[in-house]
Amino acid sequence: MTAAGETTGTSAVSDFDVETAVTPRAGQSGVFDAELSERWRIGNGVNGGVLLALAARAMRDAFLAGDPATTHADPLAISAYYLTPAEPGALAAHVEPIRTGRSVSTATVSLRQSGEGGDVERLRAIATFGDLGAVHDEVTTTATPPELPPVEECLSMDQAPPQFLRAASLLERLDLRLDPATAGWAAGRPSGKGEMRGWLRLADGREPDVLMLLLAIDALPPTAFELGLPGWTPTLELSAHVRSRPAAGWLRIVITTRTNSGGFVEEDAEVWDSEGRLVALSRQLARVTPPRR
């Protein structure tokens, strides 16, 4: 059974759905179990977008458990703090509903894994859910879709530096094509402009939905690479707004940064669907770490 706002493009179960699946824990209301694998690793931990989607799925399922008829299945706004890197293995999502209203509902979630001395909190988030199917189509915006070369003229990730591919297993799950104008870092010639642009879809053919948008906002290489800063940039805080359920097909993504100060960089992302609609936005704060020698 597929929840409101969720679609799948193939009959087989997608890796993304497997990685973000949650199961209610018997006898413990609001607690969901999950299993993280090596397949979505980036650097020292599991990709932050995958964790965000898993957190949203757990909150959505908590709302559905409380009221199976609820239409509040779409994360409209979610803000997450990444406390420690999540590792492959068992993970528990502890959900606390805060308010259930007519048009929106709000909850918090804590993602935890067993570690030395007991549970280690990986992520804490608060989110507001609603029904994007009930949102009217009228849009007023000054935003415009990023201009990208055709998909076939963009660079696939198998052309990325070998050391980058070895540290990012999630790239095997993604069909990501970068605009060559924002991929100078891969050849040791960063532009210095702090911008990444590219096309994205899942490699297994699964079509995008609102949960995949939470992965999309954190799927491109860090903008710090184009600033000539090749170290990893772990996310500290990320806030996302989902504006519409995406149409099937490629997603178009642009991520920009304006300030690198004191070892911290902000990144602003826009995700546009195949019909030219702005379907998600985000801002995150990340820490720039120097590469290991």
C-alpha positions in Angstrom: 0.0 0.0 0.0 1.4 3.4 -1.0 0.8 6.4 1.3 -0.5 9.7 0.0 2.1 11.6 -1.9 4.3 8.6 -2.5 4.9 6.9 -5.9 7.1 4.3 -7.2 8.2 4.0 -10.8 9.1 0.3 -10.9 7.5 -2.9 -9.6 10.7 -3.8 -7.7 11.3 -2.2 -4.3 13.7 0.7 -4.7 16.9 0.9 -2.7 15.8 4.3 -1.4 12.6 2.8 0.0 14.5 -0.1 1.6 17.0 2.3 3.2 14.3 4.7 4.6 11.9 1.9 5.7 10.7 2.0 9.3 8.9 -0.7 11.3 6.7 0.1 14.4 8.3 -1.4 17.5 5.9 -3.8 19.2 4.7 -2.5 22.6 6.4 1.0 22.2 4.1 3.7 20.8 6.0 6.2 18.6 9.2 4.1 18.3 10.2 2.8 14.8 13.1 0.5 13.9 15.2 0.9 10.8 18.4 -0.6 9.3 21.0 1.5 7.6 23.4 0.0 5.1 26.7 0.8 3.5 24.9 1.6 0.3 24.2 5.3 1.1 27.4 6.3 2.7 29.1 9.6 2.1 32.4 10.2 3.8 32.2 9.1 7.5 28.5 8.4 7.6 25.2 7.8 5.9 24.0 10.6 3.7 22.1 13.4 5.5 19.3 13.5 2.9 18.6 9.8 3.4 18.4 10.3 7.2 16.1 13.3 6.7 13.8 11.2 4.5 13.8 8.3 7.0 12.9 10.8 9.8 10.0 12.2 7.8 8.8 8.7 7.0 8.8 7.8 10.7 6.8 10.9 11.6 4.3 10.3 8.7 3.8 6.7 9.8 3.2 7.9 13.4 0.5 10.3 12.2 -1.1 7.4 10.1 -0.9 5.1 13.1 -2.8 7.7 15.2 -5.4 8.3 12.5 -5.3 6.0 9.4 -7.6 8.4 7.6 -5.3 11.4 8.0 -4.3 13.3 4.9 -1.3 14.8 6.6 1.2 12.6 4.8 3.4 15.3 3.2 6.3 17.0 5.0 5.8 20.7 4.3 8.6 21.9 6.5 11.3 20.1 8.3 14.3 21.3 10.3 17.0 18.9 11.4 20.1 19.1 13.5 22.8 16.5 12.7 24.4 15.6 16.1 26.7 12.7 15.2 27.5 10.8 12.0 25.0 7.9 11.5 26.7 4.6 10.8 25.4 1.5 9.0 23.4 -0.7 11.3 20.3 -0.7 13.5 18.7 2.7 14.1 15.6 3.7 16.1 13.3 6.6 15.4 11.5 8.0 18.4 8.6 10.2 17.3 6.6 12.5 19.5 3.5 14.1 17.9 3.1 17.7 19.1 -0.1 18.9 17.5 -2.7 17.6 15.2 -4.8 20.2 13.5 -7.3 20.5 10.6 -4.8 21.6 7.9 -1.4 20.7 9.4 0.2 18.4 12.1 3.5 18.8 13.8 5.9 16.2 15.4 9.5 15.8 16.5 11.7 12.8 15.9 15.0 11.6 17.4 17.2 9.1 15.4 19.3 7.0 17.7 21.8 4.2 17.5 23.5 2.0 20.1 27.0 3.1 21.0 29.4 3.2 23.9 27.5 4.0 27.0 24.1 3.5 25.5 22.0 5.3 22.9 23.8 7.9 20.7 21.5 10.5 19.2 22.3 11.0 15.5 19.6 13.5 14.4 16.8 15.5 16.0 14.1 17.1 13.8 10.8 18.9 14.0 8.4 18.9 11.1 5.0 20.1 10.0 3.0 17.8 7.7 0.0 18.5 5.6 -1.7 17.6 2.3 0.0 18.9 -0.8 -2.8 17.5 -2.9 -5.1 20.1 -1.3 -2.9 23.0 -2.2 -4.2 25.3 -4.9 -2.2 25.7 -8.1 -1.8 29.5 -8.0 1.9 30.4 -7.7 3.6 33.7 -7.4 7.4 33.6 -7.5 10.4 35.5 -8.8 12.4 32.2 -8.9 13.3 30.8 -12.3 14.6 27.3 -13.1 18.4 27.0 -13.4 19.6 26.8 -17.0 21.3 23.4 -17.6 22.8 21.7 -20.7 20.8 18.7 -21.9 21.2 15.6 -19.7 23.4 13.9 -22.3 25.8 16.8 -22.3 26.3 16.8 -18.5 28.9 14.8 -16.6 27.9 11.6 -14.9 29.4 10.6 -11.6 31.5 7.8 -13.0 33.7 10.6 -14.3 34.3 11.9 -10.8 37.8 11.6 -9.1 38.3 8.0 -7.9 39.0 9.0 -4.3 35.6 10.8 -4.3 33.8 7.7 -5.6 35.4 5.4 -3.1 34.1 7.6 -0.2 30.6 8.0 -1.6 28.8 4.7 -2.1 25.5 6.5 -2.5 26.5 7.6 -6.0 25.9 4.1 -7.2 22.2 4.6 -6.2 21.9 7.9 -8.0 21.9 8.9 -11.7 23.4 12.3 -11.2 24.6 14.5 -14.1 26.5 17.7 -13.3 26.6 20.8 -15.4 30.2 20.9 -16.7 30.4 24.6 -15.7 30.1 23.6 -12.1 32.4 20.5 -12.2 35.8 22.2 -12.5 36.7 20.8 -9.1 36.8 17.3 -10.5 39.7 18.3 -12.8 41.4 20.4 -10.1 40.1 23.6 -11.6 37.4 24.9 -9.3 35.5 28.0 -10.6 35.5 29.8 -7.3 31.8 30.6 -7.7 30.3 28.3 -5.1 27.6 26.8 -7.2 26.5 23.3 -8.2 23.9 22.5 -10.8 22.8 19.1 -12.1 20.1 16.7 -13.1 19.0 13.9 -10.7 17.0 10.7 -10.7 17.4 7.4 -8.9 19.5 4.9 -10.7 16.8 2.1 -10.3 14.1 4.1 -12.1 12.0 5.0 -9.0 10.1 8.2 -9.8 10.5 11.2 -7.4 8.0 11.8 -4.6 8.1 14.2 -1.6 10.3 11.9 0.5 12.9 11.7 -2.4 12.9 15.5 -2.5 14.5 15.4 1.0 17.3 13.3 -0.5 17.6 15.5 -3.6 18.4 18.7 -1.6 21.5 17.0 -0.2 22.5 14.8 -3.1 24.9 17.0 -5.1 28.6 17.4 -4.2 29.3 20.3 -1.7 29.5 23.8 -3.2 32.7 24.1 -1.2 34.4 21.9 -3.9 33.9 24.7 -6.4 35.4 27.2 -3.9 38.6 25.2 -4.0 37.9 23.5 -0.6 38.0 19.7 -1.3 37.5 18.5 2.2 34.2 17.0 3.4 31.5 19.3 4.6 29.3 17.5 7.2 25.9 19.1 7.7 25.2 20.7 11.1 21.6 21.9 10.4 19.3 21.6 7.5 15.8 23.2 6.9 13.7 22.1 4.0 10.4 23.3 2.5 8.4 21.1 0.2 6.1 23.1 -2.1 4.6 20.5 -4.4 4.5 16.8 -5.2 7.0 16.4 -8.1 6.1 15.2 -11.6 7.7 12.0 -12.9 11.1 12.4 -14.6 14.4 14.2 -14.0 14.8 16.7 -11.2 16.8 19.8 -11.8 18.8 21.1 -8.8 20.9 24.1 -8.1 22.8 24.7 -4.9 24.7 27.9 -4.1 26.7 29.4 -1.3 27.7 33.0 -0.7 29.7 32.8 2.6 32.5 30.7 3.9 33.4 32.1 7.3 35.3 30.6 10.2 35.2 27.1 8.7 31.4 27.2 8.2 29.5 27.5 4.9 25.8 27.9 4.2 24.2 26.2 1.2 20.8 27.1 -0.5 19.2 24.5 -2.7 16.3 24.6 -5.2 14.7 21.5 -6.7 12.7 21.8 -9.9 10.6 19.0 -11.4 10.3 17.9 -15.1 7.3 20.3 -15.5 9.4 23.3 -14.5 7.9 23.7 -11.0 9.9 24.7 -7.9 9.0 21.7 -5.7 11.5 22.1 -2.8 13.9 24.5 -1.2 16.4 24.2 1.6 19.2 25.9 3.5 21.8 24.1 5.5 24.9 25.0 7.6 27.9 22.8 7.1 31.4 22.6 8.5 34.3 22.7 6.0 36.9 20.2 7.0 40.4 20.1 5.3 41.2 16.9 3.3 43.2 14.2 5.0 46.9 14.1 3.9 
